Amino acid sequence: MKKDLLVVCSKSTKKYFKSYERHYVVTSPPKKDILELKDSEDVVIAIGGGATIDTAKIISKNPIISYPTTAAGSAKTSHSVYWDGINKLSMKKHIPKEAHVVEEYVKDLPSSIVECTTYDALSHCLDSMWSKRSSKESMYYVDQALEILKGDFSNSDLIHAGNLAGSAIELCPTTILHSLSYPITAYYGISHGVALGYLLPKISQFMNTDISDYIKYPPVRLPQVDPILIAKESLKYSKIYDTIKNVDMDILVDILSS
């Protein structure tokens, strides 16, 4: 079985499954060329963050076994994100059949990763909560995740919160925060988590939502970004219009310029 099994991992997580013979090491968010490997493997284990798990889901023709090491939530969704140049794309794949949070794998996460993945988990909760598609079931997961994020959580707790938030966005996809984050990443090379950390205070103020219980870090500062470009590109994502408050070009430019 080990010979037939493929481990999809990052450089830092390969060590946990080094006894297996076959590894696919993910070094960046998946690009369009990953589609050449779509459904090419029968049995896949993934250990790593969202990019690693998304890559594994694309490669595997069957539901994977996942060991998430960030709070990206990919272990609980059918979404697999990849990039075609500056365009963020997504395909539907199987939700992983198992998601294991192992303390040994996450106890030594760098503080920068913990910070960024906290922003991601919180943004999944808020985007889902602010959606016109929000439901009693999706809010059940959001409320559980927010309860964890409000407290003094361990790294394992954080991953659990991310998985709960992943279950929420599987039912009720992301909206304004993620739509705005994509062009920041695409045009400025700023990581997804940092982009969300930058946007969270601005969008939460616009949505009249107090996030002071959940933000334990100093404000995220970015090099100057073009608010007109970011607003224009974000409006290309149809899900931004699922936000419960109406948005348009002028509103988004005002938010980003604040």
C-alpha positions in Angstrom: 0.0 0.0 0.0 2.8 2.4 0.8 4.2 2.0 -2.7 0.8 2.9 -4.2 0.2 5.8 -1.9 1.2 9.4 -2.7 2.0 11.8 0.2 1.4 15.4 -0.8 3.4 17.6 1.6 5.3 20.8 2.1 9.1 21.0 2.6 8.5 21.4 6.3 6.0 18.5 6.7 7.7 15.9 4.6 9.6 14.7 7.6 6.5 13.4 9.3 5.8 10.9 6.5 9.4 10.2 5.3 8.9 6.4 5.6 6.6 6.5 2.6 8.3 6.1 -0.8 6.4 8.6 -2.9 6.1 12.3 -2.1 4.9 15.4 -4.0 6.3 18.5 -2.4 4.2 21.6 -2.7 6.3 24.9 -2.6 3.7 27.4 -3.6 -0.1 27.8 -4.2 -1.0 25.4 -7.1 -0.8 26.9 -10.6 -2.8 25.9 -13.7 -0.2 23.3 -14.7 -1.4 21.2 -11.7 -4.3 20.2 -13.9 -2.0 18.0 -15.9 -2.0 15.7 -12.8 -5.7 16.0 -12.1 -7.2 12.6 -11.0 -3.9 10.9 -11.6 -3.6 9.2 -8.2 -5.9 6.7 -6.4 -4.7 7.0 -2.8 -3.4 10.3 -1.5 -2.5 11.6 2.0 -2.0 15.4 2.4 -0.1 17.0 5.3 0.3 20.8 5.3 -1.7 24.0 4.7 -4.4 24.9 2.3 -2.2 24.9 -0.8 -1.0 21.4 0.0 -4.4 20.0 0.7 -5.9 21.7 -2.4 -3.1 20.3 -4.5 -3.8 16.8 -3.1 -7.5 17.1 -3.8 -6.8 18.0 -7.4 -4.3 15.2 -7.9 -6.5 12.5 -6.3 -9.4 10.8 -8.0 -10.8 9.8 -4.6 -11.4 11.5 -1.3 -8.0 12.1 0.4 -6.9 11.7 4.0 -5.7 15.1 5.3 -3.5 16.3 8.2 -4.0 20.0 8.2 -1.3 22.1 9.7 -2.9 25.5 9.2 -6.5 26.8 9.8 -7.2 27.3 6.0 -10.2 24.9 6.3 -9.4 23.0 3.1 -9.7 19.7 4.9 -13.4 20.4 5.2 -14.3 21.7 1.8 -14.8 20.5 -1.7 -13.1 23.7 -3.1 -9.6 23.4 -4.6 -8.0 26.7 -5.5 -5.4 27.2 -8.2 -4.0 30.2 -10.1 -3.8 31.0 -13.8 -1.4 33.9 -13.8 -3.3 36.7 -11.8 -6.6 34.8 -11.9 -7.7 32.8 -8.9 -9.7 29.8 -10.0 -11.4 27.0 -8.1 -12.7 23.5 -9.0 -15.0 21.2 -7.1 -13.4 18.0 -5.8 -14.2 15.5 -3.1 -14.2 16.7 0.5 -11.4 14.9 2.3 -12.8 11.7 3.9 -10.7 12.2 7.0 -9.2 15.3 8.7 -6.7 14.6 11.5 -5.3 17.3 13.8 -2.1 16.0 15.3 -0.4 18.0 18.0 3.1 16.9 17.0 2.6 18.3 13.5 1.4 21.8 14.6 3.0 22.5 17.9 6.1 24.3 16.4 4.3 26.4 13.8 6.2 29.7 13.3 4.4 32.7 14.9 4.0 34.4 11.4 2.1 31.3 10.2 -0.1 31.2 13.3 -0.9 34.9 12.8 -1.7 34.6 9.1 -3.8 31.5 9.4 -5.8 33.0 12.3 -6.7 35.8 9.9 -7.8 33.2 7.3 -10.0 31.3 9.8 -11.6 34.5 11.1 -12.2 35.7 7.5 -13.9 32.5 6.6 -16.3 33.0 9.6 -17.0 36.6 8.8 -17.4 36.1 5.1 -19.9 33.3 5.7 -21.7 35.3 8.4 -22.0 38.3 6.1 -23.4 36.3 3.2 -26.9 36.4 1.9 -26.6 32.6 1.8 -26.0 32.3 5.5 -28.1 29.7 7.1 -28.7 28.2 10.5 -26.4 25.3 9.7 -23.5 27.4 8.4 -23.8 29.7 11.5 -23.6 26.7 13.7 -20.1 26.1 12.5 -19.3 29.8 12.5 -20.3 30.3 16.1 -18.2 27.3 17.2 -15.2 28.5 15.4 -15.5 32.1 16.7 -15.9 30.8 20.3 -12.4 29.1 19.9 -10.9 32.2 18.3 -12.1 34.4 21.1 -10.2 32.5 23.7 -6.6 31.6 24.5 -6.3 28.8 21.9 -3.5 26.4 21.3 -2.2 25.7 17.7 -4.4 22.5 17.7 -7.4 24.5 18.8 -6.7 27.0 16.0 -6.7 24.2 13.4 -9.9 22.8 14.8 -11.4 26.4 14.4 -10.2 26.5 10.9 -11.9 23.2 10.1 -15.1 24.4 11.6 -14.9 27.6 9.5 -14.2 25.4 6.5 -17.4 23.5 7.1 -19.2 26.9 7.2 -17.8 28.0 3.8 -18.6 24.7 2.3 -22.2 25.5 3.0 -22.0 29.3 2.5 -19.0 30.4 0.4 -16.8 33.4 1.1 -17.8 36.9 0.1 -16.3 40.4 0.4 -13.0 39.7 2.3 -11.8 37.0 0.0 -12.9 38.8 -3.2 -10.8 41.8 -2.1 -7.8 39.6 -1.0 -7.3 37.9 -4.4 -6.1 40.9 -6.4 -3.9 42.0 -3.5 -2.2 38.7 -3.7 -2.2 38.6 -7.5 -0.8 42.0 -8.2 1.4 42.6 -5.2 2.6 39.1 -4.3 1.3 39.5 -0.8 0.3 36.3 0.9 -3.3 35.4 1.4 -3.2 35.6 5.2 -1.4 39.0 5.2 -3.9 40.4 2.7 -6.8 39.3 4.9 -5.1 40.7 8.0 -4.9 44.0 6.2 -8.5 43.9 5.1 -10.2 42.7 8.3 -10.4 46.0 10.2 -11.5 48.0 7.2 -14.2 45.6 6.1 -15.4 44.9 9.7 -15.9 48.6 10.2 -17.9 48.8 7.0 -20.0 45.8 8.1 -20.5 47.3 11.6 -18.9 44.2 13.2 -16.7 44.4 16.3 -13.7 42.0 15.9 -11.7 43.3 18.9 -12.2 40.0 20.7 -10.5 38.1 17.9 -7.6 40.3 16.8 -4.6 39.8 19.0 -2.0 41.3 16.7 -0.9 44.8 15.7 -2.5 46.3 12.5 -1.2 44.8 9.3 0.6 47.5 7.2 1.2 47.0 3.5 3.2 48.8 0.9 0.9 51.3 -1.0 -1.7 49.4 -3.0 -3.9 50.9 -5.7 -7.5 51.0 -4.2 -9.0 51.5 -7.7 -7.2 48.5 -9.1 -8.1 46.3 -6.1 -11.8 47.3 -6.1 -12.1 46.9 -9.9 -10.6 43.4 -9.8 -12.5 42.3 -6.8 -15.8 43.1 -8.5 -15.0 40.4 -11.1 -15.7 37.8 -8.5 -19.4 37.2 -8.4 -19.4 36.1 -4.8 -18.7 39.7 -3.7 -22.3 40.5 -4.6 -23.5 37.8 -2.0 -22.5 40.2 0.8 -25.5 41.4 2.8 -24.5 45.0 2.3 -24.4 46.4 -1.2 -21.0 47.2 -2.7 -19.9 49.0 -5.8 -16.7 50.6 -7.1 -17.0 53.8 -5.2 -17.8 52.1 -1.9 -14.9 49.7 -2.1 -12.5 52.5 -3.1 -13.6 54.4 0.0 -13.1 51.4 2.2 -9.7 50.7 0.9 -8.6 54.3 1.1 -9.6 54.6 4.7 
